[in-house]
């Protein structure tokens, strides 16, 4: 699960705390990686990131889900588990 964020982005800071919870709740199921779009604009543009925060879920190297904006930890866990299990 890749979190595309920027330090100046308020919702990104909210999402950061939520991702810590999700990362510990889903330990072994999903790895959370953060990419600062200010430092790595070429990666952000490669993945067509136009809004922040944007979360992109990758499975076997392919983007399988994309979430723009803030979700609660429970919403995010449910969505990720649904996509990974093929229910979404």
Secondary structure, DSSP 8 states (H G I E B T S, - for coil): -EEEE-TT-HHHHHHHHHHHHHHHHTTTT---EEEETTT-HHHHHHTT--SSSEEEEEETTEEEEEEES---HHHHHHHHHHHHHT--
